[in-house]
């Protein structure tokens, strides 16, 4: 199956540093709209409404790389942006606006406009693998056990391919339900994943043994970066080592089509020790994002929201 980019691939490392996250793309905004979210684009910045269990909502801008410098021009852009956000918040009766950053910005500037430090929605820390290296160097950069497990999966004749029919999604969904129950996390709805896979550049990779799907991952190809976003696997067939081989084949596919980085998306030694240890087995560089900030519109409701989060 031929891969499609969401946008023209960036050509240089500098362009990669300047690009915006796929979460700030128009395609992602349209996807959010299709799954029932209220969305806006304010001065080119994605704004998504999240409905809360307490009957209220908040506005959210994910993984933003803003150009709000300390000079008068930068502050003017920030003020204009916030004025528009506040207009939307008032119409939607939103409690607060969550701004999640991907690059550093002067914290004093945000405090000046009323922002307070808060918790992220997306992972704060990730692992980025430079895949401009040769295949041999990538293998040598892995933990020896990871290389061994990849070879073991190949000996077991585990096959990797990209999905191309409805039955393939059924196999993924079956594994996702099993994995979420086993690992104790809440999976998105079936419609969520189906709609996501309609976005050009979002691909489903499958690992098969015989005629059975035993592992499956969703990978986003955006500009020159591949992002491993969602994964599911069979516990029954864990000894076949399909999961390491699946990741390795995804890395090779990303390299083949011209990507220069492979983003494992989220690591956290405290929350996800096993997953983090697995991802680190491939090598790569740890990246820590600046974090998130909230601009509160309704202080009393915000306190109730923070209190409710402790029990949800």
N, C-alpha and C positions, 0 to 999 in steps of 0.2 A: 504494500500500500504506500502510495506517495505521500510524504509529509508536506503540510502546508504551514508556512509561518503566519503569525498574526500580523506581522509588519516586516518591512525589508530588514534583512539581517544587518546588524551593526558590523562595521568593517575593522574597527580598531579597538584596542583596549580602552582608549579615552572615550570612545562612543559608548562602550559598555558601562563605564562609570557614570556617564551622563544620562543614560536611558532611564525610563521609568519602569517600575515593576509591572508585570502582567496584570496585577490587581488594579492598576490604574489605566488599563487599556479600555477602549470603547467596547471591545468584544466581551470583556468581563462584566462591564456595566450592563450590557444587553442580556447576558446570561442571568445576572441577578434579577433583572426585570422579568425574565421568562419564568423564574421560579417563584415569582409573586412578591418580590421586594419593590418598595417605592425607591426610585433612584433619580439622581440629578447629576449634572456635570456643571460645576461652577468654576469658571476660568480655567477649563481644561482639567479640573480635579474631580475625581469620582467621589460621590457622596451617596451612601447607602443607608436606608432606614432599617434598624433592627427593632423588632417588636419584642417587648419584655413580658415575662409571665405576670407582672404586676399590673398589666393593662396599659402600660405606657410604652414609650419608644425612645431610642436615641439615634443620633446621626453619626455615621462612621466613615472615615476616610482611611483606607488601608495602605500601608507601605508607601507613604508619600515622600517624594524627594523635592521639597519646595525651594523656590528661589526667593527667600525672604531674608535679605541681608539687613544689617543694622542701619544702612544709609536710608535717606528719605524715600528713595524710590522703592526699596524693598519693604519698608514699613507701610508705604502707601498701598502696595499690592496686597499685603497681609490685611490691612484694614478694610479694603474693598472686598476681599474674599470673605472676611468674617461678617461684614454687613449683610452679604447675600445669604450666608449660612444662617444668620440669626433670623432673617426673613422667613426662610424655609422652616426653621425650628418653631417659630411662632405659629405658623399655619398648621404644622403637624403636631403641635403641643408636645414637642420633644423635651426630655429632661436635661440632656446634655449633648455635646458634640465631642466625639473621641477622634483625636488626630494621632495616627500611628506613623512614626517616622522611619525612613530607611537611611537617611544621612544625618549627620550632626547639624544642629542648629543652636544658636545662642539661647540657652534656657532662660536667661534674664529677659530676653525679648518676648518669649511666650508668657512668662509670668506677668510682664507689663500689660499684656492683653487679657489677663485673667485665667490663663491655663494653669492646671495643677497636675503634678505627676500622677500617673495611674497605671493600671495593668494592661498588657498587650492582649489582643485577640489572636494575632498570628505569633508563631514562635519568635522569641527574642534572640535565640542563638541558632546558627545553622552551620553546616559544613559544606564548603565549596571545593570541588575538585577541578584542578586545571587539566583539561583534556586536550591541550595542544601538545602535550608530551606524547612520545611514541607509545605504542601498545606495550612494548617491553618495559618501558619505564613506569607505566601505570601499574603493571603487574608487580614490578619490583618495589613499588611504593606501598603495596598492600601488606597487611599482616600475613605472615606465612600461612596461618591457619585459613585465611580467606582464600588464598591461592589454592590451597589443598582442597577446600570445599567446592570451589568452582570446578576443579578437575574431577572431583568425585561425582558431581552432578552430570558431567559429560560422560563419565564412565557408566553411569546409570541410564544413559540415553534420554536424559531430560531434553525436550525440545522447546525452543523459544520462538514465538512469532507474534506479529501484531494482529489484533482482532480485525475481522472484516465482515462479520455477520451477527444477527441478533442472538443466535445461540451462544456466541462468545460472551456477550454481556450477561446472559443467564448464569454462566459459569462463574464470572466475576462476582455477581450479586450473591450467589450461594456462598462463596468463600467469604465475602464481606460480612454476611450475617453470622457465620461461624466465628470469624476473627473478632468481631465486636463483642460477641457474647463471651468468648474465651478470655479476651484481654481487658474486658470491663470498660469499653468506651462506647459512646453513642454514635452509631453510623448515621450518615445523612439518609434521606429518603431515596428510594430507587429512582424517582423522577429527577432528583438532584444530579445523580451521576449520569443518567441518560442524557440530560440536557447539557451537562458539562462536556460530554464526549461529542456533542454536535459542534463545538467550537473548533474551527480550523486550527490545527497545531496541538490539539489535545488528543493523545493516543492511549489506547489500552494495549498493554503487552501481556502475553500469556505464557506460562510455563506449563507444559503438558508431559505426562508420562503415560504412554499408551494412548488412549483416547480421552483421558481425564485431565481436566484443568486442575492443577494443584497449587498454583500461585498466580497472582495477577496484580499488575500495577498500572496506575494512571500517571502518565508523564506529560508535562506541558513543555512544548518547544516554542519559546518566545524569543525573537531576535536570535542572538547567538548563545542562548543559555537554555539548557534542558533542566527542568525542575521535577523531581520525583515528589508527587503530591499525595497520592493515596495508594495503599497496598493491602493485600489480603492473601492469606495462605492457608493450606491444609495442615493441621497439626498431625494428622494421621500419617502423612507422607513427609514429615520434616526431615527424616534421615536421608532423603534423596538429595538434599541440599539445593533444591530448585531456587530458593530465594536469592542466594548469592549469585548463581548463574544468571538469573533474571536481571539483577542489577547490572552485572557486568555486560550483558548483551545490550542493555539500554544505553550504557556508557559508550559502547562501541558504535551504536546506531547514531547517537548524538555526535560523536566524533566524525563519523562518515559524512554526515550532512552539513558539517561546517561549524558546529557549536564549539565554543572555546571553554565553556564552564559547565559543570554538572552540579546542581544544587540539591543536596539531600533534604533541604527544606527545614527540618527542625531537629535539634538535639537538646537534651537536658539530662544531666547525670542524675539529678534527684527525681524528676518526674518519670523519665523513661530510661532507666539505666540499661536495660537489655537492648532496646532499639538504638540507643546512643553508642553502645559498645559495638554493635553490628556495623553501623554506618562508619564509625571511626576505623574499622578494619580495612576500608578502602583507601585510607589516607586522606589527604585534603587539608584545607586550612579552615580553622574555626573563625566565624564572623559573628560579632555581637552587634545588634542594632540598638540605636539610642533609646528606644522605648516609646511609650504612648503618653499623651496628655489629654486631659478632659477640660472642656470649657462648660461650666455648669450654668444652666438657665433656671432651674427650679431646685434650689438648695434642699428643701425639705424632702422632696421626692428623691433627690439624689442620695440622701442619707438612708432613706428606706430601701433604695435599690442596692446600696452597698451592704446593708444589713441582710437583705434577702439573699444576696450572692453567697453569703457564708453558710446558708442552709440549703442551697440548691446544688 
